């Protein structure tokens, strides 16, 4: 590379750092609210499809003639699709842009949901669930990266809390559908519920036309003019409310480094490994609780199915306070510290739930577990894209989230073995242990990210990656 190329590259890198500094100093404005509302609706719809299948599995089995093994295979296929979607979507977003992958991921999971509803046999449903999983995870992974890159650094955590507020509506809605609609509907009621997933075909155009491409992605790919246009419009809107503070100096970070060079740094690989392990443990614990709680109430504590559905509905209603609690703490406590604290706290109600036979303790401990485990997931949603350098943020986040999804897949077979050997107590105590053990890894070795520019996190990682 000659001197002119080196000088040009240095200017481009400095311009990219300046763009990031200007973006981080902005106040919260109407565009931020519009973006987060669309993204929250998108994430809520993805959660709807994922959670719905767990509730309607008995109805699918009863009305399709699928064996229990086929139902389990279809359920696993969704997680396989999510792993593929996280890796493929993440890599594509680094190459082609965040917005385009978010749009097409949304379209893909919408068609997958419609195909699930219309599947006439096991083979087509298997394919439909794989396709849905690919779209869901491609969209969800890139969506989290987008929030990290486009929202002011001092409010990233709070915006992720708002992002997960869609769960507040969807979780009790699905529980209510399972309690009221599914048992009393016709044999095709479950198909009608999956048709709702097609709403993503309406959300995709909103993403395309109302949400701009990531400024940091434009800058990292040398498209400074496009990045300048977006930042300039946001600054002009902000200046109507008053003067802006001077942009704080931002390290030049990793702009201009190739993906191969980034993944050649031992510290980057170590960070991905550490956060992957932490998220794996959280996902394993989360699905052991979520997917086995209802089964444990019926077959462990001998509740009737109606009573068990009512209890889970109450837990989902109580869960509604989760985004509000997260909103209060997300940007006030260092992320990895908050992951450890909330993981340790979550272990208490999980153990109580596993050991209790009292109705009131079951209600209270299950509700508390729903809240605190939800906060742990919210913190990870914020933390994961913050820990990865920009040029590898899509792929790196996809690797971490995909590895975490393995925990969800493992929870099925592992949960069955635990329940068969030690009952509900074995399942919930193991979930509690997973939260604690794997969060310690993140606390000990994960980077600090709270209220820090993404470029600063990346620069610190690379400065010690010798």
N, C-alpha and C positions, 0 to 999 in steps of 0.2 A: 504493500500500500504506500503510495507516494505522499509527500507532505500535504498537497492540496486535498487529497482524499481524507487524510487524517484531520486536517483543520475543519473540513466540511462536516465530518462525523462529530467532532467536538462541539461544533455549533449546534448541530441537531440534538445532541445529548443535553446540552445546556438549555436549549429551548424547551425540550420535553420536561426537564426539571422545573423550569419556570411555569409551564402550564399546570403542573401538578400543584405547585405552591399557590397559584392564583385560584385553582379549583377548591383547595382546602380552606381558603380564607373566607369563602362565600357564606352568607347566612342561609338559614333554611328558608326557601321560597316556594311559591306556588308550583313551579316545575318539579321540584323535589316531591311535593305532595302527590302530584299527578303520577309521576313515575312509580312511587312506592305503592300507590293504590292499584295500579295495573299489575305490578309485580306480585303484590300480595294476593290478588285475585287469581293470578296464574299459579302461584305456589299452593294456594288453598285447593284449587281444582286438582292439582297433582296429588295432594294429600287425600282428597276425596276418593280418587280411584284406588289408591293404595289401601286405604282403610276399609273401603266398601267391600273388597273381596273377602277380607277376614270375617265380616259380618254375614255375608250371603253364601258362604261355603256350604252350610247345611242345605239351603234352598237349591243351590246348583246341583248338589249331589242327589237330592230327592227328585228333581225335575228333569235331569238329563240322563240319569242312570250311570254316571261316572262312578268308578270305584274310589275308595278312599285314597288308594295309591295314585290314581290319576289326578285327583284333586290336589294332593300334595305336590305332584310333579308340575301341575299348572302354576301353583303358588311359587314354587322354586324358580320356574321359568321367568317369572316377573323379576326376581332378584338377579338372575343371569342377565336379563336385558338391561337392568340398571347398571351393572358392572360395565357392560359394553358401552352403554350410553355415557357413563361418567368419563371413561377413557377416550372414546371417540369424539364426544361432544367437546370435551376439554381441549383436545388437540386441535380440532377444527376451529374452535373459538380463538386460539392463539394465532392461527393462520388467516382465518377469514373474517374475524370480528365477533364481538360478543352478541350484538343484536341479531345478526343473521342466524346464528345457531339457536338463540332463544326463540326466534320466530319459527324455524323449521322443527325444532324440538317440540314446541307446542302443537304444531300441526300434526306431527307424528303421533304423539300420545293421544290426541283427539281421535284420529282415525283408529288407533289401537283400541280405545274405549268403545267406539262404535262397532268395531269388528268383534270385540268380546260379547257385546250385546246380541249380535246377530249370528254368532258361531253355532253351526248346526251339529258339530261333532267335536271330539276331543282334540284331534289333530289341528283343526283350525283355531280352536281356543288357545292351544299351546302357542301357536304362532302369534296370535293376537296379543297374548300376555307378554311375549318377548318384545314385540314391537312397542307395546305400551311402556314397558320398562325402559327401553332405550330412549324413547322420547321424554319420559318423565325425568330421568336422571340427567340427560343432556341439558334439558331446560333448567332444572333445579340447580345444577352445578354452576352453569354460566350465570344464572340469575344472582347467585351469591357473590360471584366475582364482580358482576356489574355494580352491585351495591357498594362493595369495597372500593371500587375504582371511581365512582361518580358522585358519591356523597361526601360532604365535608368530614375530615378525619375525626373531629371532636364529637360527631354525632353518628358515626357509623353503627355503633352498638345499639343505640336507640332506634335507628331506622330498621335494623334487623329485628328488633323487638316488635316494631310495627308490622314488619313483613310477616311475622309468624302469627299476627292477630287473626289472619284468615282461618287458622286452625281453631280459633275460639268459636267461630260460627260453624265450621264443618264438623268438628268432633261431636258436639251434642246433636247436630242434625242427623248424622249417620246413626248415632246411638238411638235417637228417637225413631228413625225409619226402621231400624232393626227391632225395636220394641213394639211399634204400632203397625207399620205398613207391611213388612215382610211376612209376619205370621198370618195376616188376614187377607193378603192380596192373592191374586191368582198365581198359577204356575209360572207365568212369565214376568212377574213383578221384578225379579232381580235383573232381567234384561232391560226393563224400562229404566231402572236406576242407573245402569251403566250408560244409557243413552245420554244422560246428563253430562258425561265426560266430553261429549262433542261440543260443548260450549267453548272449548278451547279454540275452535275454528273462528269464533268471534273475537276472542282475546288476541289472537295472532296479528290481525291487522292493526289493532290498537298499539301493540308493541312496535310494529313496523313504522307507523306514521306519527306516534306521539312520544316515542322514546328515542333519543339520539344514540348514535354509536358512542362507545366509551372514549372519552378524551384521551385517557392514558393509552388506550390501544392505538388510536390514531397517531399519537406522539411517538410511541415506541416503533411504529412502522414508517416513520419519517413523513407522515402526512400532517405536517404542522399547520398548514393553511386550514384544513378542515377542523383541527383541534382548536385553532385560534377563533374560528367562526363560532363554534359552540360556546367557548369560554367568554368571548366578547359579548354575546347576547345575554348570557347569564350575569355578567358584570354590569351591563347596561341596566338590566332589570333591578339588580341590587342597589345601584347608585340612586335610583329613584327614592329609596328609603333612607339614604344618607351615605356619607363617605365610607369607603372600605379601608380596612387596616392594610398596612404594607404587607406584601407576601413574605412569609418567613422563609429563610434560606433552607432549601431542600437539597440533600445530597443527590448527586447525579445518578445514584443507584446503578441499575443494570442495563440502561438503555443502550442498545447497539450490540449487546452480547448475544451470541448465538445460543440456541437451545442446547446444543451439544456442550458448549463451554459452561453453561449454567449447571447442567446435570453432571459436569465433571468436577464440580466443587463438592468436597466431602461434607461441608457444613449444610449445603442445600439438600443433599441426599439424606443426611442425618435428620434434618428438620422434617422432611417428608415422612421418613420412617417413624419418628417420634410421634408426630401428630396423627399419622395413620394408625399406630397402635392405640393411641388415646381414643380416637374416634371409633375404632373397632370395639374397644371395651364398652364405650358408651352405647353403641348401637346394639351390641349383644345384650347388655343389661336392659336397655329400653324395650327390645322386642321380647325378652323373657318375661318382662312385666306385662307389656301390652297384649301380647298374643296368647299368653297362658293364664292371665288373670281370670277371664271368663270361664275357661275350661276348669280351672282350679276351684272356682266357686261352686260349679255344678258337681264335679266329680271328686273334689277334695273335701269341701265343706258341706256338700250335699244340699245346696240351695236348689230350689226349682229353677228351670230355665227362665221363667218369668221374673222371679226375684233377682236372679243373677243379672238379667238385662236391666232391671231397675237400678241395681247398685252401680252397674257400669255407666248408666245414664247419669246418675248423680255425680260420679267421678268426673265425667266429661263436662258437666255444668260447672263443677268446682274448678276444673282446669282453666276456665275462662279468665281467671285472675292472673294467669301465668305471664302474658305479655305486659301487664301493668307492673308486676313485681320486677320483671326483667328490665323494663323501662327505667326503673329507679336506680338500678345498680350497674347496668351494663358499661357505662362510660366512666364510672367512678372507681372501679376496682380493676386492677390488672387482669387481663383475660385468663391467663393460665392459673392465676391465684383463684379467680372466681370458679374456674372449672374444678379445681381441687375442693374448694369449700362446698360448693353445691353438690358435688359427687358424694362427699362424706355425709352431708346432711340428708341426701336422698336415701342413703343406706339405712337410716333409722326407720322411716315408715315402711320400707320394703321388708326389713326383718320383722317388724311388728305385724305386717300383713301376713307374712309367711307362717308366723307362730300363733296367730290369734284365732279364736273360735267365737269371739264376742261380736255381735252385729255392729255395735257402735265402734269398736276398734277397727273392724273391717272397713266400715264407711270412712272413718276419719283417716286411717293410715293409707288407704287406697287413694283418697282425694289428695292427701299431702304428697304421696309419691307421684301422682299425676302432675302436680304443680312443679315440684323440684326437678324431676327428671326432664320435664319440658324446658326448664331454665337451662339445664346442662346442654341440651341440644341447641338451644338458641345461642348460647355462648360459642359453641363449636361452629355454628353457621357463620358467625362473625369472624371467628379466629382463623379458620382454615384458609380463606383466600388472602388474609393479611400476612400470612407467614411465608408466602411464595413470591419470588421475584417476578416482575411484570411479564417478561417475555415467556415465562413458563407457568404463569398463574393459572391459566385454563387447564393445561395438562396436569400440573401439580395438584391442583384442587380436585380434578377428576380422579387422579390416582388415590388420594386420601379418602374421598367419599366412596369410591368403588371398593376400596379395602374395608371401609366401614360397613358397606352393604353385605360383605361376606359374613359379618357378625349377625346380620339379620337372617341370612340364609342358614347359618349354623344354629341359630336359636330354635329352629323347628325340631331338628333331630336331637339336639342337645337338651332342649326343654322336655321332650318326650322321655328321654332317658332319666333325667333328673326327677321328673314327676313319678315315673314308674318305680324308682328306687327310694325316694325320700318324700314324695308328695309335694304339696304346695310349699312347704317350708324349704325343701331343697331347691326349688326353682327360685324363690324370692331371695333366699340367702345368697345364692350364687350370683343373682343379678346385682345385689348390693356389693358383693366382693368385686365383681367386674368393674363397677363404677369406681371404687376406691383404688384398686391396684393399678388400673390403666391411667387414671388421672394423675397419679404420683409421677408416672413417666413424663407426662406433659409438663407438670409443674417443675420437675427437676431439670429437664433438658430443652423445653420449648422456648422460643424467643418471646420477648416482651413486645406488645403491639398497641396497647391501649393509648388513644390520643396521639399516636405517632404517625407521621406521613409514611405511606407505603414504601417510598423510596428510602427513607431512613432505616426502616426495618431491613430492607434488602441490602443496603450498603453495610450495615453492621454484620449481617450474616456473611457477606462475602469477605469482609475485612478479617474475619477469623477463620475463613475457610482455606487455610493453607495446609 
